Amino acid sequence: MKYTKISEMAYVRVSKDSVIEQIKDIIARIENAKSSDELLSLRNEYNTLSEHVGTMARLASTRLNLNSRDEFYTAEMDYYNSALPEIQMYDIKFTKAFLDSPYLEEAKKELNPLVITMMELSLKCADERVLEEMQEENRLTTEYSKFVSELTYDFRGEKLTLGALRKYMQDSDRETRREAYNALGKSLGENSDYLDGIYDKMVKVRDKMAKKLGYENYVGLGYNLMQRTAYDKEAVKVFRENVLTDLVPVITELKKKIAQKLGIDELKLYDDSTYSENDPKPILDAEGILAAGKEMYHEMSPETREFIDMMFESDAFDVLPREGKWTGGYMTFFPDYRQPFIFANFNGTTADVDVITHEAGHAFAYYVGRNEMLPETQLGGMETAESHSMSMEFFAWKYMDKFFGERADAYKYKHLFSALAFIPYGVIVDYFQQIVYENPEMTPAQRNEVWKSLEKQFRPYMNADGIEYLEKGTRWQYQNHIFQSPFYYIDYCLAQVVAFEFLQLSLEDYEGALRTYIDHAGRTGNYNFTELIKMAGLKSPFESGALSQVARMCRELLEKLG
C-alpha cells in the first residue's frame, strides 16, 4: 500500500456553510428514513463528513505547531476556532435526530453499544447556549499555544526554546540544572501577568460554559469531555488516596537514597529528573535514533515492522527543535488518510528515545486499529490511549542497547524510577485542576498556594526553594495540559499502572505479553477503559492493592537494575 507523505497531504479549508448544509440534509433524510439500514447508512455518511472536517482542521493545527509564525495557518486556525463550534451545534442536531429515530432500536442491533453511549454523552457537552464560550475557549487555547511556541529563555548567552532548555534542565551537572531552572523561572516570571491572566480567562469561560449546561462547575463537564464512561471523580479520589498511601512513602524512601548517592542534603526541583552522577544519554544523534527505532520495530513483530515502514514512507516524524516551533510533543492522525504523525523536540536526552517509544506507541495503536475503531470514539478515552504509549516504552526495553550501548541498564533504571515517581506528580496536576475549577474565583496567588500545598503532600522529598519565581508555587505554569487539555493528566497516571503490569508480564514471557498488548491496542475505540483492561487480563488501577503491587514490583526491579 502506498502512503501519502505528511507534507504532501492536500489542505483545503473546510467551508463551514457547506458542511452545515450537508449535515442539515443528512438530518432531513434521517427524519424521513424508512428503515434501520437507511439510518445506519446516514450515520456512515455523517461520519465520513466529520472525519474530513477533522482531517483539515488537524492539518491546519499541526502545520501551525510546526511554525507558529506561518501567517496562512494562523489565519486558518482563527477560522476554525470560530467555525468548528458552529459546526458542532449541527453535530448535536444530528445526534438528537439519530437518537430520536423510530428505527433506533432496530439499528442498535448492528451497533457497538459504545456508539450510543458516546452519542448520549456528547449531548451533555455542547449546546447552542455555549457557542460563544466554545469559540472563546478555542481562541484562548490557540493564543496560548502560539505564545509558548515563541517564548524563549536566556541561558548562558543564548536564547533557547523550552525544548532546547530541557536538555540543560536534565544535565548531570547540578549547577547547570540550577541555572537552567532559574532561566526558566526568569522568563516565566517576566510573563507571569500574561500566564496568570490567560489561565484565569480559560477558567472563567469554562466555568461559565459548565454552568450554562447545568453543571455545578467545570469538573463534571471536563470529565464528560474526556469521554469517561468507566469511572468518575470519586473513583479518581480513591486512586489519589492510594497513591498517597502506597506509592508516596516508597518513592520518598527511594529518593532519599538517590540524594545520599549524589551527596545532596536536600533534593530540589532541579534534581527531580536526576538518578546518578552521570545520567545515561543516547549514544546516537537524531538521525541515528530514528534509524535505531526503525530497526527495533522491524525486530519486534511483523505488525510493528509494517507500522514503522509506513511511518518512514510517509515522513511521519518532525523531531528537531527550532524557533517558532511549538514546545511540546504529541501524536496526531489524519482520518482521511488513516495515517498518524509524530511531533517532538529532540534535545539530546533520554527523552528523545522516549519519543520513539511513547509517541510511537500511540501511533502504532492508531495504525493497528484504524480500520476497526469507532468514528465516535477514535482511540477511546485518553487513559486508554496512554496505556498504549506507556506500555510500548517497556516493550522497547529489550532493545535499549541500540540507543544506550553499555548503559542500557542505567537507562532502564532511570526510566522505571521516573515512571514510578511521575504518578504522584500527575496526581498533583489533576488535583490542582479539580480544586481550581471547583473554586473559579481563586486569585493567582491562591492557585500557587494550592500547588505548593499539593507538592508537600505528594512530593515531600523535594521543593523549589531558591529557584527564581518557581519557588512561589508556579511550577504548573509550564505544564501545557493545564491550559490546553483540562483533566487529561490523570489519564497518564492510570495508564502508567497498566504499563507496569505489561512490564511485569514482559519480563515473564515477552512474546506472550507482546501479543496481549498488540491485541489490546487493536481493540482501541471499541470498549471502555475498564473493559479493555479486563479483556487483557490485567488488574484495574482502581482495584484495591493494585498500587501496593506496583510499588513492590518497582522497588525490587530498581534494586536489581541499580
Buried (B, 14 or more C-beta within 10 A) or exposed (E): EEBBEBEEBEBEEBEBEEBBEBBEEBBEBBEEBEEBEBBBEBBEBBBEBBBBBBBBBBBBBBBBBBBBEBEEBBEBBBBBBBBBBBBBBBBBBBBBBBEEBEBBEBBEEEBBEBBBBBBEBBBBBBBBEBBBBBBBBBBBBBBBBBBBBBBBBEBEEEEBBBBBBBBBBBBBEBEBBBBBBBBBBBBBBEBBEBBBEBBBBBBBBBBBBBBBBEBEBBBBBBBBBBBBBBBEBEBBEBBBEBBBEBBBEBBBEBBEEBBEEBEBEEBBBBBBBBBBEEBBBBBBEBEEBBBBBBEBBBEBBEBBBBBBBBBBBBBBBBBEBEBBBBBBBBBBBBBBBBBBBBBBBBBBBBBBBBBBBBBBBBBBBBBBBBEEBBBBBBBBBBBBBBBBBBBBBBBBBBBBBBBBEEBBBBBBBBBBBBBBBBBBBBBBBBBBBBBBBEBBEBEBEEBBBBBBBBBEBBBBBBBBEBBBBBBBBBBBBBBBBBBBBBBBBBBBBBBBBBBBBBBBBBEEEBEEBBEBBBEBBBBBBBBBBBBBBEBBEBBBBBBEEBBBBBBEBBBEBBEEBB
